[in-house]
């Protein structure tokens, strides 16, 4: 939305009216309506009223919230014309706005021009670097700050947490003269991002105060670290406590249910979401669609999907993937057409679901055409996952040599999962010729010829499936001699609402 140019001929400006306009614009920003705030500013101009040094900071926040770089640049120009560009409030707001829209160089130019820098300006500049992962520059700026508050430390702490640099985050946390709840949440996030859930649990227990974000950080951390039963247990504890779950909590718990294939618990989460006003959130709806599909109830997925009136791209993607998972490939492709009719543009995740649908149904030509159409029709560059889907599609159709040739033409190195998928198909279809070529690629990629237990077993199984028992035994012996042990299988079962995990070979397990 273009902003009207400033009219510098004052028609009838009264101080109380200017204040009223500022209050109106600020009210819209606080309500989360940045575009309406900008619209009010345009109305203000058309009625002949000036903006002042209080108006521009509010407007810059609105433009930054709306992520419209054009409006930020236009407002910057208007502050210069109106004579407010040297005002400390306006300068600080410009630094923050440029930071939010990702123009850190412009933020730094504005920051360096400021003769007087308040703490908000310093922290805004600090956040510009930390939020972009430029922690070395952020730390250098941090050290030059004349005064630091708890927000200054939290910005650095959060930056290290997002970069998964736990040791640096812990060092900063220990140096903090004062800590608030944001500090504790950030150090817990640093632990979960680094995969150190034992330390995260310890810090969570030590936290003097918890809010919804504290609980959500732990629940999400458990899910990301594949500790799904722990995520659900913590969600139940959260419900019983003072901090009530929000859409993030429910989404995390539903994701855990989906991974555990726990339909009963997932349905309880669904009821909770509906009873507590969470079912209107697109995030929760997407998680429900995904949960029901992965728990085997595609009918419930469809019911949730079609009842929801404000479907975003994530809802469509979850439903397409769910149909693909259940083998309803024609329905998935038909839903894709329906999605385009509703003017929803597909993204890279959409095509993963579509290619998976083609793979399950053996629709080789349709899948290959979709792969080509990604870049040709939708300007979406295929990622490694899309190449993996095509390899799976060709492998399932017994076109193993074609799948290997496709891997050879990939613009990047194939991951172990792609090579392993093709090798598994070679075992199933007893294709020793292609299988040995895949084995060579896996061995070439192995660091210091170190193979995993799964790779050793797959090599052995390939030869065994082709009746070459001497070669199969050779690979088993090589695994034993290298000291690599076969990873024990693990299962999780639900008994009376609680999840129990046990390993293959365990005895005397008591529920």
C-alpha positions as CSV (number, residue, x, y, z in Angstrom):
1,X,0.0,0.0,0.0
2,X,1.6,3.3,-1.1
3,X,1.5,6.1,1.5
4,X,0.1,9.5,0.6
5,X,2.8,12.2,0.4
6,X,2.9,14.6,3.3
7,X,0.9,17.8,2.9
8,X,2.9,20.5,4.6
9,X,0.3,23.2,4.4
10,X,-1.4,23.1,7.8
11,X,-5.2,23.4,7.3
12,X,-6.5,23.3,10.9
13,X,-4.1,21.5,13.3
14,X,-5.1,21.4,16.9
15,X,-2.9,19.7,19.5
16,X,-5.7,17.6,21.0
17,X,-6.8,16.4,17.5
18,X,-3.2,15.4,16.7
19,X,-3.1,13.4,20.0
20,X,-6.4,11.8,19.1
21,X,-5.1,10.6,15.8
22,X,-2.0,9.2,17.4
23,X,-4.2,7.3,19.9
24,X,-6.3,6.0,17.1
25,X,-3.3,4.8,15.1
26,X,-1.7,3.2,18.2
27,X,-4.9,1.4,19.1
28,X,-5.0,-0.3,15.7
29,X,-1.3,-1.4,16.0
30,X,-2.0,-2.8,19.5
31,X,-5.0,-4.7,18.1
32,X,-2.8,-6.3,15.5
33,X,-4.2,-4.3,12.5
34,X,-1.1,-2.7,11.0
35,X,-2.7,-2.0,7.7
36,X,-5.7,-0.3,9.3
37,X,-3.2,1.9,11.3
38,X,-1.5,2.9,8.0
39,X,-5.0,3.6,6.5
40,X,-5.8,5.8,9.5
41,X,-2.6,7.8,8.9
42,X,-3.6,8.3,5.2
43,X,-7.0,9.6,6.4
44,X,-5.3,11.9,8.8
45,X,-3.2,13.3,6.0
46,X,-6.2,13.8,3.7
47,X,-8.0,15.8,6.4
48,X,-4.9,18.1,6.6
49,X,-3.4,17.0,9.9
50,X,0.4,16.6,10.4
51,X,2.2,13.7,11.9
52,X,4.6,14.4,14.7
53,X,7.5,12.8,16.5
54,X,5.0,10.5,18.3
55,X,3.1,9.5,15.2
56,X,6.1,8.2,13.2
57,X,7.4,5.7,15.7
58,X,3.9,4.1,15.8
59,X,3.6,4.1,12.0
60,X,7.1,2.6,11.6
61,X,6.1,-0.2,14.1
62,X,2.9,-0.8,12.0
63,X,4.9,-1.0,8.7
64,X,7.5,-3.3,10.2
65,X,4.7,-5.6,11.7
66,X,3.1,-5.7,8.2
67,X,6.6,-6.6,6.8
68,X,6.3,-3.9,4.1
69,X,9.7,-2.6,3.3
70,X,8.3,0.0,0.9
71,X,6.2,1.6,3.6
72,X,9.2,1.8,6.0
73,X,11.4,3.5,3.3
74,X,8.5,5.9,2.5
75,X,8.0,6.8,6.1
76,X,11.8,7.3,6.5
77,X,11.6,9.8,3.7
78,X,8.6,11.6,5.2
79,X,10.4,11.9,8.6
80,X,13.3,13.7,6.7
81,X,10.8,16.0,4.9
82,X,8.9,16.7,8.1
83,X,12.0,17.5,10.1
84,X,11.7,14.7,12.6
85,X,14.5,12.5,11.3
86,X,16.9,13.7,14.0
87,X,14.5,13.0,16.8
88,X,15.7,10.2,19.1
89,X,12.3,8.5,19.2
90,X,12.0,8.5,15.5
91,X,15.6,7.3,14.9
92,X,15.2,4.5,17.4
93,X,12.0,3.4,15.7
94,X,13.8,3.5,12.3
95,X,16.5,1.2,13.6
96,X,13.9,-1.2,15.0
97,X,11.8,-1.1,11.8
98,X,14.8,-1.8,9.5
99,X,15.8,-4.7,11.9
100,X,12.3,-6.3,11.7
101,X,12.1,-6.2,7.9
102,X,15.6,-7.6,7.6
103,X,17.6,-4.6,6.4
104,X,20.3,-4.7,9.0
105,X,22.7,-2.6,7.0
106,X,20.2,0.2,6.8
107,X,19.6,-0.2,10.6
108,X,23.3,0.1,11.2
109,X,23.6,3.3,9.0
110,X,20.8,4.8,11.0
111,X,22.3,3.7,14.3
112,X,25.7,5.1,13.4
113,X,24.2,8.5,12.6
114,X,22.5,8.8,15.9
115,X,24.4,11.4,18.1
116,X,22.6,10.1,21.2
117,X,21.8,6.4,21.4
118,X,19.4,5.3,24.1
119,X,19.3,1.7,25.4
120,X,16.4,0.8,23.1
121,X,18.5,1.8,20.1
122,X,21.5,-0.3,21.3
123,X,19.2,-3.3,21.9
124,X,17.5,-2.9,18.6
125,X,20.8,-2.9,16.8
126,X,22.0,-5.9,18.9
127,X,18.8,-7.7,17.9
128,X,19.4,-7.0,14.2
129,X,22.6,-9.0,14.3
130,X,21.5,-11.7,16.7
131,X,18.3,-12.5,14.9
132,X,20.3,-13.0,11.7
133,X,22.8,-15.3,13.3
134,X,25.6,-12.8,13.1
135,X,26.7,-13.6,16.7
136,X,30.3,-12.5,16.4
137,X,29.2,-9.0,15.3
138,X,26.5,-8.9,17.9
139,X,28.9,-9.9,20.7
140,X,31.4,-7.2,19.6
141,X,28.6,-4.6,19.7
142,X,27.5,-6.0,23.1
143,X,30.9,-5.5,24.6
144,X,30.9,-1.8,23.5
145,X,27.6,-0.9,25.0
146,X,28.0,1.7,27.7
147,X,25.0,0.4,29.7
148,X,23.4,-3.0,29.5
149,X,20.0,-4.2,30.9
150,X,18.5,-7.7,31.1
151,X,17.1,-7.3,27.6
152,X,20.6,-6.9,26.2
153,X,21.8,-10.1,27.8
154,X,18.6,-11.9,26.7
155,X,19.1,-10.9,23.1
156,X,22.6,-12.4,23.0
157,X,21.4,-15.5,24.9
158,X,18.5,-16.0,22.5
159,X,20.8,-15.6,19.5
160,X,23.1,-18.3,20.8
161,X,20.1,-20.5,21.6
162,X,18.8,-20.2,18.0
163,X,22.3,-21.0,16.6
164,X,22.4,-24.2,18.8
165,X,25.6,-22.8,20.5
166,X,24.7,-24.1,24.0
167,X,28.1,-23.6,25.6
168,X,28.1,-19.9,24.6
169,X,24.5,-19.5,25.8
170,X,25.3,-21.1,29.1
171,X,28.3,-18.9,29.6
172,X,26.2,-15.8,28.9
173,X,23.5,-17.0,31.2
174,X,26.0,-17.6,34.1
175,X,27.4,-14.0,33.6
176,X,24.0,-12.3,33.9
177,X,23.7,-10.1,36.9
178,X,19.9,-10.3,36.8
179,X,17.7,-12.9,35.2
180,X,14.1,-12.7,34.3
181,X,11.7,-15.3,32.9
182,X,12.9,-14.6,29.3
183,X,16.4,-15.5,30.4
184,X,15.3,-18.9,31.8
185,X,13.2,-19.6,28.7
186,X,16.1,-18.8,26.4
187,X,18.6,-21.1,28.2
188,X,16.0,-23.9,28.2
189,X,15.6,-23.3,24.5
190,X,19.3,-23.5,24.0
191,X,19.3,-26.9,25.7
192,X,16.5,-28.3,23.6
193,X,17.9,-27.0,20.4
194,X,21.3,-28.6,21.2
195,X,19.5,-31.9,22.0
196,X,20.4,-31.8,25.7
197,X,17.0,-32.6,27.2
198,X,18.5,-33.8,30.5
199,X,19.9,-30.3,31.2
200,X,16.7,-28.7,29.9
201,X,14.7,-30.8,32.4
202,X,17.0,-29.7,35.2
203,X,16.7,-26.0,34.3
204,X,12.9,-26.3,33.9
205,X,12.8,-27.7,37.5
206,X,15.0,-24.8,38.8
207,X,13.1,-22.0,37.0
208,X,11.7,-19.7,39.7
209,X,8.8,-18.8,37.6
210,X,7.1,-20.4,34.6
211,X,4.8,-19.0,31.9
212,X,3.2,-20.5,28.8
213,X,6.4,-20.1,26.8
214,X,8.4,-22.0,29.4
215,X,6.0,-25.0,29.1
216,X,5.8,-24.7,25.3
217,X,9.6,-24.7,25.0
218,X,9.9,-27.9,26.9
219,X,6.9,-29.6,25.1
220,X,8.3,-28.6,21.7
221,X,11.8,-29.6,22.7
222,X,10.6,-33.1,23.6
223,X,8.9,-33.4,20.3
224,X,11.9,-32.2,18.3
225,X,14.1,-34.7,20.2
226,X,11.7,-37.5,19.6
227,X,10.7,-37.9,23.2
228,X,7.0,-38.0,22.4
229,X,5.7,-39.7,25.5
230,X,7.4,-37.1,27.7
231,X,5.8,-34.3,25.6
232,X,2.3,-35.7,26.3
233,X,3.0,-36.2,30.0
234,X,4.2,-32.6,30.3
235,X,1.2,-31.4,28.5
236,X,-1.1,-33.1,31.1
237,X,1.0,-31.5,33.9
238,X,0.6,-28.1,32.2
239,X,-3.2,-28.5,32.2
240,X,-3.2,-29.2,35.9
241,X,-1.0,-26.2,36.6
242,X,-1.5,-22.4,36.6
243,X,-0.3,-21.9,33.0
244,X,-3.1,-23.1,30.7
245,X,-2.1,-24.6,27.3
246,X,-2.4,-22.4,24.2
247,X,-2.4,-23.3,20.5
248,X,1.3,-24.0,20.6
249,X,1.0,-26.4,23.5
250,X,-1.9,-28.2,21.8
251,X,-0.1,-28.4,18.5
252,X,3.0,-29.9,20.1
253,X,1.0,-32.5,22.0
254,X,-0.9,-33.4,18.9
255,X,2.3,-33.9,17.0
256,X,3.5,-36.2,19.7
257,X,0.3,-38.2,19.5
258,X,0.8,-38.5,15.7
259,X,4.3,-39.9,16.1
260,X,3.1,-42.4,18.7
261,X,0.1,-43.3,16.6
262,X,-2.0,-42.8,19.8
263,X,-5.5,-42.2,18.5
264,X,-7.2,-42.3,21.9
265,X,-4.9,-39.6,23.4
266,X,-5.2,-37.6,20.1
267,X,-9.0,-37.6,20.3
268,X,-8.7,-36.4,23.9
269,X,-6.6,-33.5,22.7
270,X,-9.2,-32.8,20.0
271,X,-11.9,-32.5,22.6
272,X,-9.7,-30.3,24.8
273,X,-9.0,-28.0,21.8
274,X,-12.7,-27.6,21.1
275,X,-13.6,-27.0,24.7
276,X,-11.0,-24.4,25.2
277,X,-11.3,-22.3,22.0
278,X,-8.2,-23.7,20.3
279,X,-10.0,-25.5,17.4
280,X,-10.2,-22.2,15.4
281,X,-6.4,-22.0,15.1
282,X,-5.1,-23.1,11.7
283,X,-2.0,-24.5,13.6
284,X,-4.2,-26.8,15.7
285,X,-6.4,-27.7,12.7
286,X,-3.3,-28.7,10.7
287,X,-2.0,-30.7,13.6
288,X,-5.4,-32.5,14.0
289,X,-5.5,-33.4,10.3
290,X,-2.0,-34.8,10.5
291,X,-2.6,-36.6,13.8
292,X,-5.8,-38.4,12.6
293,X,-4.1,-39.4,9.3
294,X,-1.1,-40.8,11.0
295,X,-3.2,-42.6,13.6
296,X,-5.2,-44.4,10.9
297,X,-8.4,-42.3,10.9
298,X,-8.4,-40.6,7.5
299,X,-12.2,-40.0,7.8
300,X,-11.7,-37.9,10.9
301,X,-9.0,-36.0,9.0
302,X,-11.3,-35.2,6.2
303,X,-14.1,-34.2,8.6
304,X,-11.7,-31.7,10.4
305,X,-10.5,-30.4,7.0
306,X,-13.8,-29.7,5.4
307,X,-15.4,-28.2,8.6
308,X,-12.7,-25.6,8.9
309,X,-13.6,-22.5,6.9
310,X,-10.2,-20.7,6.9
311,X,-7.9,-23.2,5.4
312,X,-4.3,-22.1,4.8
313,X,-1.6,-23.8,2.7
314,X,-0.6,-25.9,5.8
315,X,-4.1,-27.4,6.1
316,X,-4.2,-28.3,2.4
317,X,-0.7,-29.8,2.6
318,X,-1.5,-31.9,5.7
319,X,-4.7,-33.3,4.0
320,X,-2.9,-34.1,0.7
321,X,-0.1,-35.9,2.7
322,X,-2.7,-37.7,4.8
323,X,-4.5,-39.0,1.7
324,X,-1.2,-40.1,0.2
325,X,-0.2,-41.9,3.4
326,X,-3.4,-43.9,3.2
327,X,-3.0,-44.8,-0.5
328,X,-5.8,-42.5,-1.8
329,X,-3.6,-41.1,-4.5
330,X,-6.4,-40.1,-6.9
331,X,-8.1,-38.2,-4.0
332,X,-4.8,-36.5,-3.2
333,X,-4.3,-35.3,-6.8
334,X,-8.0,-34.3,-7.0
335,X,-7.5,-32.2,-3.8
336,X,-4.6,-30.5,-5.4
337,X,-6.8,-29.4,-8.3
338,X,-9.4,-28.2,-5.7
339,X,-6.6,-26.3,-3.9
340,X,-5.7,-24.4,-7.1
341,X,-9.3,-23.6,-7.8
342,X,-9.4,-22.0,-4.4
343,X,-6.4,-19.8,-5.4
344,X,-4.0,-21.4,-2.9
345,X,-0.5,-21.5,-4.4
346,X,1.3,-24.8,-3.7
347,X,4.7,-24.8,-2.0
348,X,7.5,-27.3,-1.8
349,X,5.7,-29.3,0.9
350,X,2.7,-29.7,-1.3
351,X,4.8,-31.4,-3.9
352,X,6.3,-33.8,-1.4
353,X,2.8,-35.0,-0.6
354,X,1.8,-35.3,-4.2
355,X,5.0,-37.1,-5.2
356,X,4.5,-39.5,-2.2
357,X,0.9,-40.1,-3.5
358,X,2.2,-41.0,-6.9
359,X,4.8,-43.3,-5.4
360,X,2.3,-45.3,-3.3
361,X,0.1,-45.7,-6.4
362,X,2.9,-46.5,-8.9
363,X,1.9,-43.4,-11.0
364,X,5.4,-43.0,-12.5
365,X,4.6,-40.7,-15.4
366,X,2.3,-38.6,-13.3
367,X,4.9,-38.2,-10.6
368,X,7.7,-37.3,-13.1
369,X,5.4,-34.7,-14.7
370,X,4.6,-33.2,-11.4
371,X,8.4,-33.0,-10.6
372,X,9.0,-31.2,-13.9
373,X,6.0,-28.8,-13.3
374,X,7.4,-27.6,-10.0
375,X,10.0,-25.4,-11.5
376,X,8.3,-24.9,-14.9
377,X,4.9,-23.9,-13.7
378,X,5.3,-22.8,-10.1
379,X,8.9,-21.6,-9.9
380,X,9.7,-24.0,-7.1
381,X,13.2,-25.4,-7.1
382,X,13.2,-29.1,-6.2
383,X,15.0,-29.9,-3.0
384,X,16.7,-33.1,-1.8
385,X,13.4,-34.4,-0.5
386,X,11.7,-34.1,-3.9
387,X,14.6,-36.0,-5.5
388,X,14.2,-38.6,-2.8
389,X,10.5,-39.0,-3.6
390,X,11.3,-39.6,-7.3
391,X,13.9,-42.2,-6.3
392,X,11.3,-43.9,-4.1
393,X,8.7,-43.7,-7.0
394,X,11.1,-45.4,-9.5
395,X,12.2,-47.9,-6.9
396,X,8.7,-49.0,-6.0
397,X,8.0,-49.4,-9.8
398,X,11.0,-51.7,-10.1
399,X,12.8,-49.2,-12.3
400,X,16.0,-49.5,-10.1
401,X,18.6,-48.7,-12.8
402,X,16.6,-45.7,-13.8
403,X,16.5,-44.6,-10.2
404,X,20.2,-44.9,-9.8
405,X,20.8,-42.9,-13.0
406,X,18.4,-40.3,-11.6
407,X,20.6,-40.1,-8.4
408,X,23.7,-39.6,-10.6
409,X,22.1,-36.6,-12.2
410,X,21.1,-34.9,-9.0
411,X,22.6,-31.4,-8.5
412,X,23.8,-32.3,-5.0
413,X,25.1,-35.3,-3.1
414,X,22.5,-37.8,-2.2
415,X,21.9,-38.4,1.5
416,X,22.2,-41.8,3.1
417,X,18.5,-42.1,3.3
418,X,18.1,-41.8,-0.5
419,X,20.8,-44.4,-1.1
420,X,19.5,-46.6,1.6
421,X,16.0,-46.5,0.1
422,X,17.2,-47.6,-3.3
423,X,19.4,-50.3,-1.8
424,X,16.4,-51.6,0.2
425,X,14.5,-51.9,-3.0
426,X,17.4,-53.7,-4.6
427,X,17.2,-56.2,-1.7
428,X,13.4,-56.7,-2.2
429,X,13.7,-57.1,-6.0
430,X,17.0,-59.0,-5.8
431,X,18.8,-56.6,-8.2
432,X,22.5,-57.3,-7.4
433,X,23.8,-55.3,-10.4
434,X,22.2,-52.0,-9.3
435,X,22.6,-52.9,-5.6
436,X,26.4,-53.2,-5.9
437,X,26.6,-49.8,-7.6
438,X,24.6,-48.3,-4.7
439,X,26.9,-50.1,-2.2
440,X,29.9,-48.4,-3.9
441,X,28.3,-45.0,-3.5
442,X,27.6,-45.6,0.2
443,X,31.2,-46.8,0.8
444,X,32.6,-43.8,-1.0
445,X,30.6,-41.5,1.2
446,X,31.5,-43.2,4.4
447,X,33.9,-41.3,6.6
448,X,37.1,-43.3,7.1
449,X,35.2,-46.4,5.7
450,X,33.0,-46.3,8.8
451,X,29.7,-47.9,8.0
452,X,26.6,-48.0,10.3
453,X,25.0,-51.2,11.6
454,X,22.1,-50.7,9.2
455,X,24.4,-50.4,6.2
456,X,26.3,-53.5,7.1
457,X,23.1,-55.4,7.5
458,X,21.7,-54.1,4.2
459,X,24.8,-55.2,2.4
460,X,24.6,-58.6,3.9
461,X,20.9,-58.9,3.1
462,X,21.4,-57.9,-0.6
463,X,23.8,-60.8,-1.1
464,X,21.6,-63.2,0.9
465,X,18.5,-62.2,-1.2
466,X,20.5,-63.2,-4.3
467,X,21.7,-66.5,-2.8
468,X,25.3,-65.4,-2.4
469,X,25.6,-66.6,1.2
470,X,29.4,-66.5,1.4
471,X,29.4,-62.8,0.5
472,X,26.5,-62.2,3.0
473,X,28.4,-63.9,5.8
474,X,31.5,-61.9,4.9
475,X,29.7,-58.6,5.5
476,X,28.2,-59.8,8.8
477,X,31.7,-60.8,10.0
478,X,33.1,-57.4,9.0
479,X,30.4,-55.8,11.1
480,X,31.2,-57.9,14.1
481,X,35.0,-57.4,13.7
482,X,34.6,-53.6,13.4
483,X,32.9,-53.5,16.8
484,X,29.6,-52.2,15.4
485,X,26.7,-53.7,17.2
486,X,23.2,-53.9,15.8
487,X,20.9,-51.3,17.3
488,X,18.2,-52.9,19.5
489,X,14.7,-52.4,18.4
490,X,12.5,-50.1,20.5
491,X,8.7,-50.1,21.0
492,X,6.3,-47.8,22.9
493,X,2.9,-49.0,24.1
494,X,0.1,-47.1,25.8
495,X,-1.4,-48.6,29.0
496,X,-4.0,-46.7,31.0
497,X,-3.2,-43.4,29.4
498,X,0.6,-43.7,30.1
499,X,3.3,-44.6,27.6
500,X,5.9,-47.3,28.3
501,X,9.1,-47.8,26.3
502,X,11.1,-51.0,26.1
503,X,13.9,-52.5,24.1
504,X,14.1,-55.8,22.2
505,X,15.4,-58.5,24.5
506,X,14.2,-56.9,27.8
507,X,12.7,-59.3,30.3
508,X,10.6,-58.8,33.4
509,X,8.9,-55.6,32.2
510,X,6.2,-54.5,34.7
511,X,3.4,-52.1,33.8
